[in-house]
């Protein structure tokens, strides 16, 4: 399978198209679709958060593609990961990860692995705008 058939890895400054991720991974052989959405919440470690800015290393898409390729190769499944950058508000979706498989257990496991590796290996950092007017960087 060519890269474009095995995985979808995107970084965008626009709202994420969840339906595109779902459509990419789903085939007629699949009986389970698992989609993870990372949503901006209003708190972190006891601090009130009112917005986030995500910034990516210039090669972040290359790192994201490597993670997707690794998961696709190991599982034999099609996978998708789309990460948003820029200014996000509470409730905005920052990450969509999608995996489809013949059975649910495999789809859940592989999607969990995908999300963990995206967060671990993709150089994207968030700057949290806290309620009292300060900011903090997370993931540097």
C-alpha positions in Angstrom: 0.0 0.0 0.0 1.3 3.5 -0.8 1.6 6.1 1.9 -1.6 7.9 0.7 -3.5 4.6 1.1 -2.1 3.7 4.6 -2.5 6.9 6.6 -3.7 10.4 6.7 -1.5 12.9 8.7 -2.4 16.6 8.6 -1.6 19.7 10.5 -4.1 22.6 9.9 -4.9 26.0 11.1 -8.6 25.4 10.3 -11.3 23.5 12.1 -10.7 19.8 11.7 -12.9 17.8 9.4 -13.8 14.7 11.4 -15.8 13.3 8.6 -12.7 13.3 6.3 -10.7 11.3 8.9 -13.6 8.8 9.3 -14.0 8.4 5.5 -10.3 7.9 5.0 -10.0 5.0 7.5 -13.3 3.2 6.9 -13.5 0.3 4.4 -16.2 -2.2 3.7 -14.3 -4.8 5.8 -14.5 -2.7 8.9 -17.1 -3.4 11.7 -15.7 -0.8 14.1 -14.7 2.8 13.9 -13.0 4.6 16.8 -12.5 8.3 16.7 -10.8 10.3 19.4 -11.3 14.0 19.7 -9.0 16.1 21.9 -11.1 19.0 23.0 -9.9 22.3 24.6 -11.1 22.3 28.2 -11.5 25.2 30.6 -9.0 24.0 33.2 -5.6 22.3 33.6 -4.0 21.2 36.9 -6.5 23.2 39.0 -5.9 26.4 36.9 -8.8 28.0 34.9 -7.9 28.2 31.2 -9.8 30.5 28.8 -8.0 29.8 25.5 -5.0 28.0 23.9 -2.5 28.6 21.2 -0.9 25.6 19.5 2.4 26.0 17.7 4.1 23.4 15.6 7.7 22.9 14.6 8.2 23.4 10.8 8.8 19.6 10.5 5.8 18.6 12.7 3.9 17.1 9.8 6.9 14.8 9.0 6.9 13.6 12.7 3.1 13.1 12.6 3.4 11.1 9.3 6.1 8.9 10.8 3.9 8.1 13.8 0.9 7.3 11.5 3.1 5.1 9.3 4.5 3.2 12.3 1.0 2.5 13.6 -0.4 1.6 10.2 2.5 -0.7 9.5 2.3 -2.4 12.9 -1.5 -2.9 12.8 -2.1 -3.3 9.1 -5.0 -0.8 9.5 -5.6 2.6 7.9 -5.2 5.4 10.4 -5.7 9.2 10.4 -4.4 11.9 12.7 -5.2 15.6 12.2 -3.9 18.2 14.6 -4.9 21.8 14.7 -2.6 24.8 15.3 -3.3 28.4 16.0 -5.7 30.1 18.4 -8.3 27.7 19.9 -11.2 28.4 22.2 -12.7 26.3 24.9 -14.7 23.5 23.2 -12.6 23.6 20.0 -11.2 20.3 18.7 -7.4 20.2 18.7 -6.8 16.6 17.6 -8.7 14.0 15.7 -7.4 10.4 15.5 -9.3 7.7 13.7 -8.9 4.0 13.2 -11.3 1.5 11.7 -10.9 -2.3 12.1 -13.0 -5.5 11.6 -13.5 -5.6 15.4 -13.9 -3.0 18.2 -11.1 -4.2 20.5 -8.5 -3.8 17.8 -9.9 -0.4 16.8 -9.9 0.9 20.4 -6.3 -0.4 21.1 -4.8 1.0 17.9 -6.5 4.4 18.3 -5.2 4.6 21.8 -1.7 3.8 20.6 -2.0 6.4 17.9 -3.0 9.2 20.2 -0.3 8.3 22.7 2.4 8.4 20.1 1.1 11.6 18.5 1.3 13.3 21.9 4.7 11.8 22.7 6.5 12.4 19.4 4.9 15.2 17.4 6.5 18.6 18.2 3.4 20.7 18.8 3.2 22.8 21.9 0.4 24.6 23.6 0.4 28.0 25.3 -2.4 28.1 27.8 -4.0 31.5 28.5 -5.0 31.3 32.2 -7.9 33.2 33.7 -5.8 35.5 35.8 -4.1 36.9 32.6 -0.9 34.8 32.6 0.2 32.2 30.1 2.1 29.0 30.4 3.7 26.7 27.8 2.9 23.0 28.0 4.9 20.2 26.3 8.1 22.2 25.6 
